[in-house]
Amino acid sequence: MKRRIKVIGGGLAGSEAALQLASRGFSVDLYEMRGVQGTPAHQSTDLAELVCSNSFKGLGLTSAHGLFKNELQKLGAFLMEAAFATRVPAGESLTVNRQEFAQLITKKITEHPLITLHREEVTSLEDDRPTLVASGPLSSDKLAQDLFSRLGTEKLHFFDAIAPVVEFDSINMEHAYFRNRWDKGESADFINCPLDKETYELIVEKLRNADAVEPKPFEKKELFEGCLPIEEMARRGIDTLRFGPLRPVGLGDNPETGRRWHAVIQLRKENTQGTLYNMVGFQTRLRWGTQKEIFSLIPALKNAEYARMGAMHRNTFIDSPNLLDNHLKLKQKHPDLPPIWFAGQITGAEGYTEAVATGYYAAWNMAHSLTRKDVPAFPEESCLKSLVNHLTAPNADFQPMNFNYGLLPRIPEARKSQRKEMMAQRAQKTVDDWICEMR
Ligand SMILES: Cc1cc2nc3c(=O)[nH]c(=O)nc-3n(C[C@H](O)[C@H](O)[C@H](O)COP(=O)(O)OP(=O)(O)OC[C@H]3O[C@@H](n4cnc5c(N)ncnc54)[C@H](O)[C@@H]3O)c2cc1C
């Protein structure tokens, strides 16, 4: 007899995980609070509801998201299959009829003989069943409080103030340089993008007049108490930014004038590989197109490609690098708690496809570790493992992230123009080989 498993949250990650576990013969108790208690963003009581856009993004194999979805299809992710079954025409993207999609998943789960759906809010992690937490970015307050008190005050974030992340290969280093402020630290980890007075003032002017995304009512309080978007700082005064995140002190001089730069934008390493860089202090609510347009005025970022644009919304995510092992399992054993795995946005995996993927991955690891001693390793070059590596690698400034090419292991010998294609081919091949091996 296989053990009963508890899954908290019937969103994208929890639904995928429940179906994966049940398909491997486990009895699953799936807890979903909608039906007795709503969230500020969900509209229905259906499982796997898409809260905002109805698109899983592009399908082309040359795009990071297309590659990722292709991998999930090969691995047999149930929600990918459902997405294709409820697809609506939208060019090269996987866009679905959201009601049909959620209803199809709800039907699959409620009709599954091994899954019992409980319409109930889970308020505590205490239980004797192995548990998967997939309660999402809008986890209920009581559950968030329970997580908060058990995992420690510094380890659960309640809102998101995310700055854009740039792909290193797309930074024009002729207009940027490596240096830490006051040369502190052993290695120069920051990339500095200097601005002259004219460019700085043009950027401030554009930021002041730019279109922002209106925060939802439930986001307002946290937004303004939490931290200031860059456009808000720009509105406070022409010099506010250069006395704040863009201050040029301790970063050297302009070689042409021999005087300090007027302002400097710093980029901080986002991952250990140094393929991605975060725009320090650039949390913003500006529309994505507007962000790209304004940031292209920064000479070093004229043709930048972004792994993630800036955004602000409420978000509950744990400090995965400290708390989880690379199976997405809680590292520390707590005497009152069963073994616990996490999946979905609560791990910091941002986005619909990422939620499905981590639901698949946590369930796969759970199923193996509950039935055998050795859990076969996932291929390092796959999209899924690269995302998990980002979630669990040491990272003092951990922030949620979508899957993108910068997370795949590099191929240093590849020419820049061929790098992505080669990484995509390698990811596909290793996953194909691995699937054959697992059969
Ligand atoms: C407002 C908003 C808009 C977003 N828009 C997009 C977008 O357009 N595209 C995109 O790719 N990503 C978007 N995301 C990010 C993210 O990908 C989605 O939120 C995604 O649904 C996350 O999947 P999940 O399974 O982790 O969480 P969810 O899909 O939110 O599922 C979590 C489930 O847990 C339930 N739950 C919570 N607490 C409890 C509890 N205590 N007991 C029982 N059940 C509980 C919830 O009711 C919910 O059904 C958005 C996020 C937010 C907050």
The ligand as a Gaussian input file, in Angstrom:
#p B3LYP/6-31G(d) Opt

LIG

0 1
 C       -2.325000      38.801000      -9.762000
 C       -1.391000      37.825000     -10.451000
 C       -1.353000      37.760000     -11.836000
 C       -0.478000      36.844000     -12.490000
 N       -0.474000      36.794000     -13.845000
 C        0.324000      35.898000     -14.491000
 C        0.283000      35.791000     -15.927000
 O       -0.440000      36.498000     -16.608000
 N        1.111000      34.885000     -16.522000
 C        1.924000      34.076000     -15.796000
 O        2.641000      33.256000     -16.402000
 N        1.969000      34.153000     -14.441000
 C        1.194000      35.042000     -13.769000
 N        1.225000      35.121000     -12.395000
 C        2.230000      34.345000     -11.650000
 C        1.951000      32.842000     -11.392000
 O        2.438000      32.110000     -12.448000
 C        0.544000      32.439000     -11.192000
 O        0.127000      33.069000     -10.029000
 C        0.361000      30.895000     -11.090000
 O       -1.010000      30.663000     -11.011000
 C        1.074000      30.270000      -9.917000
 O        0.712000      28.905000      -9.803000
 P        0.604000      28.202000      -8.367000
 O        0.079000      26.835000      -8.566000
 O        1.869000      28.375000      -7.651000
 O       -0.474000      29.101000      -7.583000
 P       -2.036000      29.246000      -7.873000
 O       -2.355000      28.913000      -9.278000
 O       -2.425000      30.583000      -7.346000
 O       -2.655000      28.110000      -6.954000
 C       -2.605000      28.142000      -5.557000
 C       -3.908000      27.609000      -5.033000
 O       -3.818000      27.431000      -3.629000
 C       -5.047000      27.805000      -3.043000
 N       -4.776000      28.120000      -1.626000
 C       -4.105000      29.188000      -1.120000
 N       -4.012000      29.087000       0.214000
 C       -4.641000      27.931000       0.558000
 C       -4.890000      27.282000       1.796000
 N       -4.477000      27.804000       2.960000
 N       -5.575000      26.105000       1.815000
 C       -6.027000      25.564000       0.634000
 N       -5.838000      26.150000      -0.571000
 C       -5.133000      27.301000      -0.598000
 C       -5.518000      28.974000      -3.875000
 O       -6.909000      29.156000      -3.771000
 C       -5.077000      28.562000      -5.282000
 O       -6.089000      27.869000      -5.966000
 C        0.374000      36.005000     -11.713000
 C        0.326000      36.087000     -10.314000
 C       -0.536000      36.975000      -9.679000
 C       -0.582000      37.023000      -8.196000

